[in-house]
Amino acid sequence: MELIGGSFIPELVAELRAVAPEVPRSMLFSRATVDEMVSTCRKLAATYAHPCFRPVDVAMVNELHAAGLQVMTPHTNDADEAREFARIGVDVIASDDPRVLAQLQ
């Protein structure tokens, strides 16, 4: 298991970097373009872009990966959506229901 710290608030992600630089950081976005996500993540040295909106599609994932970022999905408790996220190559699928993720194995 890996600990990832993240927030919608850039200052909190920066604070996490200052106090625990070894903890991977995720920047959460309520709505943003790929360019905005890349720019913000780079400024904060965040490892993960976490779009908390839909759609998350293969083009977005590929662009974020090309920028050197990993991609965390919006929270889903739907097994079909989780499978689709896996199919398009995301790095982390966020869910409140571990049974959904267990079905992916």
Secondary structure by P-SEA (a helix, b strand, c coil): cbbbbccccaaaaaaaaaacccbbbbbbbccccaaaaaaaaaaacccccccccccccaaaaaaaaaacbbbbccccccaaaaaaaaaacccccccccaaaaaaac
